[in-house]
Amino acid sequence: MAAKNCETCGVKLTMLNTHLKYRKKCYPCGQKEFAHYKEERDRARAALAQQQPAQQPAKDFTQQHATKSMEAKEREEVIYATYLGGFAGVTKQNVEVDMHFKATQVNVETSFFGKNRKVLWTMPYNKIRDIRIDTAENLTAARLLLTGILAFGLKKKHRYLVVSFEDEYGMVKNPVFEGVGLFGISAVQKAIYQRIAQAKAQAPLPPAAQQAPQTATIDVTEQIKKLGELRDQRLLTEQEFDSKKQELLARM
């Protein structure tokens, strides 16, 4: 190292006493310079904080966290698969698709990474008849829509997913899927079963089922009143009245 002196105190600089950050100063002078820099920096930050509005309250952070959680949940409701064929309305085969699981239906869309992304078709949960995972050999034997190039293109021992459902015209469709990467067809099958169960649990009871218990209660009450009138007219004995009353009450 060339012989130099500290620009502040004039002491001779060596490899041992030179400050690492301020190389033209000795270590003590460099430490003083760094302390002065920190004081100026903290003073500037304090002045800037007084000019800026107060930080967002904690509840805003909570809301942002909840929004991110909802967005993550929405992302979890998308499962990727490869559409192999079997749906008459879509001519392209071996197409990567995104299966978006909505509240009442599954939207089969073109892949996120593809161009002109759009919904290819929808599968309402209440229109799904069957969800099968089987080999190509068995699926062909079942006479599903596995004819032509599709039937010869599938590997016999490989497992595929077939979702049978009715479209808006009452026609049965049998699209065939294959898993992509870590998102296997078992995950698709499980997600569809879970959504069907949720849709059934949330479905309101039909009017007949809601009114049936109330109607039955009214009918039993009316019959007991009529029995009471017959008893009062001495057409029934007290024992007959009590016996018939117990039978009617047991039906409620």
Residue pairs with C-beta under 8 A, 6 or more apart in sequence:
1 13
1 14
1 15
1 18
3 12
3 13
4 12
4 13
4 24
5 11
5 12
5 13
6 12
6 13
6 24
6 25
6 26
6 29
7 24
7 25
8 25
8 26
8 29
8 33
9 26
9 28
9 29
11 17
11 26
13 24
13 26
17 26
17 27
18 25
18 26
18 27
19 25
19 26
19 27
19 29
19 30
19 31
19 33
20 30
21 30
21 34
22 29
22 30
22 33
22 34
25 33
77 100
77 101
77 102
77 191
78 98
78 99
78 100
78 101
79 98
79 99
79 101
79 183
79 187
79 188
79 191
80 96
80 97
80 98
80 99
80 111
80 180
80 181
80 183
81 96
81 97
81 99
81 161
81 177
81 178
81 179
81 180
81 183
81 185
81 188
82 94
82 95
82 96
82 97
82 177
82 178
82 179
82 180
83 90
83 92
83 93
83 94
83 95
83 96
83 97
83 108
83 120
83 175
83 176
83 177
84 93
84 94
84 150
84 153
84 154
84 160
84 176
84 177
84 178
85 93
85 145
85 146
85 150
85 175
85 176
86 144
86 145
86 146
86 150
86 162
86 173
86 174
86 175
86 176
87 120
87 121
87 145
87 173
87 174
87 175
88 145
88 173
89 120
89 121
89 173
90 120
90 121
90 175
93 149
93 150
93 153
95 110
95 111
96 110
96 111
96 113
96 114
96 180
97 108
97 109
97 110
97 111
97 120
97 177
98 108
98 109
98 110
98 111
98 112
99 106
99 107
99 108
99 109
99 188
99 191
100 106
100 107
100 108
100 109
101 191
101 192
101 195
103 199
104 124
104 125
104 126
104 199
105 122
105 123
105 124
105 125
106 122
106 123
106 125
106 192
106 195
107 119
107 122
108 119
108 120
108 121
108 122
108 123
108 175
109 117
109 118
109 119
109 120
110 116
110 117
110 118
110 120
111 117
121 167
121 173
121 175
123 163
123 165
124 165
125 192
125 195
125 196
125 199
126 199
127 165
127 166
127 167
128 163
128 164
128 165
128 192
128 196
129 164
129 165
129 166
129 172
130 162
130 163
130 164
131 161
131 162
131 163
131 164
131 189
131 192
131 193
132 139
132 161
132 162
132 164
133 159
133 160
133 161
133 162
133 185
133 186
133 189
134 142
134 159
134 160
134 162
135 156
135 157
135 158
135 159
135 160
136 146
136 151
136 154
136 155
136 156
136 157
136 158
136 160
137 156
137 157
139 146
139 154
139 160
139 162
139 176
140 146
140 151
140 154
144 162
144 164
144 174
144 176
145 173
145 174
145 176
146 154
146 176
150 176
154 160
154 176
158 178
159 185
160 176
160 177
160 178
160 185
161 176
161 177
161 178
161 179
161 185
161 188
161 189
162 174
162 175
162 176
162 177
163 174
163 175
163 177
163 192
164 172
164 173
164 174
165 172
165 173
166 172
166 173
167 173
177 185
177 188
178 185
179 185
179 186
179 187
179 188
216 251
216 252
217 252
220 248
220 249
220 251
220 252
223 248
224 245
224 248
224 249
227 236
227 241
227 244
227 245
227 248
228 241
230 236
230 241
231 237
231 238
231 240
231 241
236 244
